Amino acid sequence: MSTLLEIRGVKCLVQDNQGRFLLVKISYAHKQWTLPGGGVDESESFEQAAVRELKEETGVELPTLKFFAEYEGTKPHKHPVRCFYGKAGSTEVTAQASEIEAIGWFPINNLPANRSNRVDDIIEFFTTSELATTL
């Protein structure tokens, strides 16, 4: 008997006090810049996964993140990916050597060229939503 493996993911949209966005350059696949994030473990909520992935990949510790969007991932299977927002008080970051090649804070008008399409989609959705004006 086989069981269906449920795949769920998270992305973290984090800004510093200057309004710059935190991006990570992954060291595998297309080696693109993307938002910190990853898979949700079986025993955790989406928000817990977002907090954990953000800390693991960047060293940034934010105890709570605010959910603002969900989209359907495409690889390797269609699965829900929830997006969370946080404001970092510090810009100090530490890359996770095994997965992250580089980390940077980027203003919206100077995002790195080699980036995932989802970065633009998520930032645009957030910045044009009512949530952006309330945080």
C-alpha positions as a Markdown table, in Angstrom:
| # | Residue | x | y | z |
|---|---|---|---|---|
| 1 | Met | 0.0 | 0.0 | 0.0 |
| 2 | Ser | 1.4 | 3.4 | -0.9 |
| 3 | Thr | 0.7 | 6.7 | 0.8 |
| 4 | Leu | 0.6 | 10.1 | -0.8 |
| 5 | Leu | 3.4 | 12.3 | 0.3 |
| 6 | Glu | 2.1 | 15.7 | 1.1 |
| 7 | Ile | 4.5 | 18.4 | 0.0 |
| 8 | Arg | 4.1 | 21.9 | 1.4 |
| 9 | Gly | 6.5 | 24.9 | 1.2 |
| 10 | Val | 7.1 | 28.4 | 2.5 |
| 11 | Lys | 8.8 | 31.6 | 1.3 |
| 12 | Cys | 9.9 | 34.5 | 3.5 |
| 13 | Leu | 9.8 | 38.1 | 2.3 |
| 14 | Val | 11.9 | 40.0 | 4.8 |
| 15 | Gln | 12.7 | 43.7 | 4.7 |
| 16 | Asp | 15.2 | 45.7 | 6.7 |
| 17 | Asn | 14.6 | 49.2 | 8.2 |
| 18 | Gln | 15.7 | 50.8 | 4.8 |
| 19 | Gly | 13.1 | 48.8 | 2.9 |
| 20 | Arg | 15.6 | 46.4 | 1.2 |
| 21 | Phe | 14.6 | 42.8 | 0.6 |
| 22 | Leu | 16.6 | 39.8 | 1.8 |
| 23 | Leu | 17.5 | 37.3 | -1.0 |
| 24 | Val | 19.6 | 34.2 | -1.0 |
| 25 | Lys | 21.5 | 32.7 | -3.9 |
| 26 | Ile | 21.1 | 29.0 | -3.8 |
| 27 | Ser | 24.1 | 26.7 | -4.5 |
| 28 | Tyr | 22.2 | 24.1 | -6.4 |
| 29 | Ala | 19.8 | 23.8 | -9.5 |
| 30 | His | 19.9 | 27.1 | -11.4 |
| 31 | Lys | 21.9 | 29.0 | -8.8 |
| 32 | Gln | 19.4 | 31.8 | -8.8 |
| 33 | Trp | 18.7 | 34.4 | -6.3 |
| 34 | Thr | 15.4 | 33.7 | -4.5 |
| 35 | Leu | 13.5 | 34.3 | -1.2 |
| 36 | Pro | 14.6 | 32.3 | 1.8 |
| 37 | Gly | 12.3 | 29.3 | 2.3 |
| 38 | Gly | 11.8 | 25.6 | 1.9 |
| 39 | Gly | 9.7 | 22.6 | 2.9 |
| 40 | Val | 7.4 | 22.2 | 5.8 |
| 41 | Asp | 8.2 | 19.3 | 8.1 |
| 42 | Glu | 5.4 | 16.9 | 8.9 |
| 43 | Ser | 5.1 | 18.0 | 12.6 |
| 44 | Glu | 5.2 | 21.8 | 12.0 |
| 45 | Ser | 2.9 | 24.6 | 10.8 |
| 46 | Phe | 3.6 | 26.7 | 7.8 |
| 47 | Glu | 4.6 | 29.6 | 10.1 |
| 48 | Gln | 6.9 | 27.4 | 12.1 |
| 49 | Ala | 8.6 | 26.2 | 8.9 |
| 50 | Ala | 9.0 | 29.8 | 7.7 |
| 51 | Val | 10.7 | 30.9 | 11.0 |
| 52 | Arg | 12.9 | 27.8 | 10.9 |
| 53 | Glu | 13.9 | 28.1 | 7.2 |
| 54 | Leu | 14.7 | 31.8 | 7.6 |
| 55 | Lys | 17.0 | 31.1 | 10.5 |
| 56 | Glu | 18.6 | 28.0 | 8.9 |
| 57 | Glu | 19.3 | 29.7 | 5.6 |
| 58 | Thr | 20.2 | 33.3 | 6.7 |
| 59 | Gly | 20.8 | 33.3 | 10.5 |
| 60 | Val | 18.0 | 35.9 | 10.8 |
| 61 | Glu | 15.8 | 35.1 | 13.8 |
| 62 | Leu | 12.2 | 36.5 | 13.7 |
| 63 | Pro | 9.9 | 34.8 | 16.2 |
| 64 | Thr | 6.8 | 35.6 | 14.2 |
| 65 | Leu | 6.1 | 36.2 | 10.5 |
| 66 | Lys | 2.9 | 37.4 | 9.0 |
| 67 | Phe | 1.1 | 35.3 | 6.3 |
| 68 | Phe | 0.2 | 37.3 | 3.2 |
| 69 | Ala | -0.2 | 35.0 | 0.2 |
| 70 | Glu | -0.3 | 31.4 | -1.1 |
| 71 | Tyr | 0.5 | 30.1 | -4.6 |
| 72 | Glu | 0.8 | 26.7 | -6.2 |
| 73 | Gly | 4.3 | 25.4 | -6.6 |
| 74 | Thr | 5.2 | 23.5 | -9.7 |
| 75 | Lys | 8.3 | 21.4 | -9.0 |
| 76 | Pro | 8.5 | 18.5 | -8.4 |
| 77 | His | 4.7 | 18.4 | -7.8 |
| 78 | Lys | 2.0 | 21.0 | -7.5 |
| 79 | His | 1.9 | 21.9 | -3.9 |
| 80 | Pro | 0.9 | 24.8 | -1.7 |
| 81 | Val | 3.5 | 27.4 | -0.9 |
| 82 | Arg | 2.7 | 30.1 | 1.7 |
| 83 | Cys | 4.4 | 33.4 | 1.8 |
| 84 | Phe | 5.2 | 35.2 | 5.1 |
| 85 | Tyr | 6.5 | 38.7 | 5.8 |
| 86 | Gly | 8.8 | 40.0 | 8.4 |
| 87 | Lys | 10.7 | 43.1 | 9.3 |
| 88 | Ala | 14.3 | 42.5 | 10.4 |
| 89 | Gly | 15.8 | 44.9 | 13.0 |
| 90 | Ser | 19.4 | 43.8 | 12.1 |
| 91 | Thr | 20.9 | 43.2 | 8.7 |
| 92 | Glu | 23.5 | 40.7 | 10.0 |
| 93 | Val | 23.2 | 37.4 | 8.1 |
| 94 | Thr | 25.0 | 34.1 | 8.1 |
| 95 | Ala | 24.8 | 31.8 | 5.1 |
| 96 | Gln | 24.1 | 28.1 | 5.5 |
| 97 | Ala | 27.1 | 26.7 | 3.7 |
| 98 | Ser | 25.5 | 23.6 | 2.2 |
| 99 | Glu | 22.6 | 25.3 | 0.4 |
| 100 | Ile | 23.3 | 29.0 | 0.2 |
| 101 | Glu | 26.0 | 30.5 | -1.9 |
| 102 | Ala | 25.4 | 34.2 | -1.0 |
| 103 | Ile | 23.0 | 36.4 | 0.9 |
| 104 | Gly | 22.2 | 40.1 | 0.2 |
| 105 | Trp | 19.8 | 42.9 | 1.0 |
| 106 | Phe | 18.5 | 44.6 | -2.2 |
| 107 | Pro | 16.4 | 47.7 | -2.8 |
| 108 | Ile | 13.4 | 47.0 | -5.0 |
| 109 | Asn | 14.9 | 49.0 | -7.9 |
| 110 | Asn | 18.2 | 47.1 | -7.8 |
| 111 | Leu | 17.3 | 43.4 | -7.5 |
| 112 | Pro | 19.9 | 40.9 | -8.9 |
| 113 | Ala | 19.4 | 40.0 | -12.5 |
| 114 | Asn | 19.7 | 36.2 | -12.0 |
| 115 | Arg | 16.7 | 35.7 | -9.9 |
| 116 | Ser | 13.7 | 33.4 | -9.7 |
| 117 | Asn | 10.5 | 34.7 | -11.4 |
| 118 | Arg | 8.7 | 34.1 | -8.2 |
| 119 | Val | 10.7 | 36.9 | -6.5 |
| 120 | Asp | 9.2 | 39.6 | -8.7 |
| 121 | Asp | 5.7 | 38.0 | -8.4 |
| 122 | Ile | 5.8 | 37.9 | -4.6 |
| 123 | Ile | 7.3 | 41.3 | -4.1 |
| 124 | Glu | 4.9 | 42.9 | -6.5 |
| 125 | Phe | 1.9 | 41.2 | -4.9 |
| 126 | Phe | 3.1 | 42.3 | -1.4 |
| 127 | Thr | 3.9 | 45.9 | -2.3 |
| 128 | Thr | 0.6 | 46.4 | -4.1 |
| 129 | Ser | -1.5 | 44.8 | -1.3 |
| 130 | Glu | -3.2 | 46.6 | 1.6 |
| 131 | Leu | -0.9 | 44.5 | 3.9 |
| 132 | Ala | 2.1 | 46.5 | 2.8 |
| 133 | Thr | 0.6 | 49.7 | 4.1 |
| 134 | Thr | -0.3 | 48.3 | 7.5 |
| 135 | Leu | 3.1 | 46.8 | 8.4 |
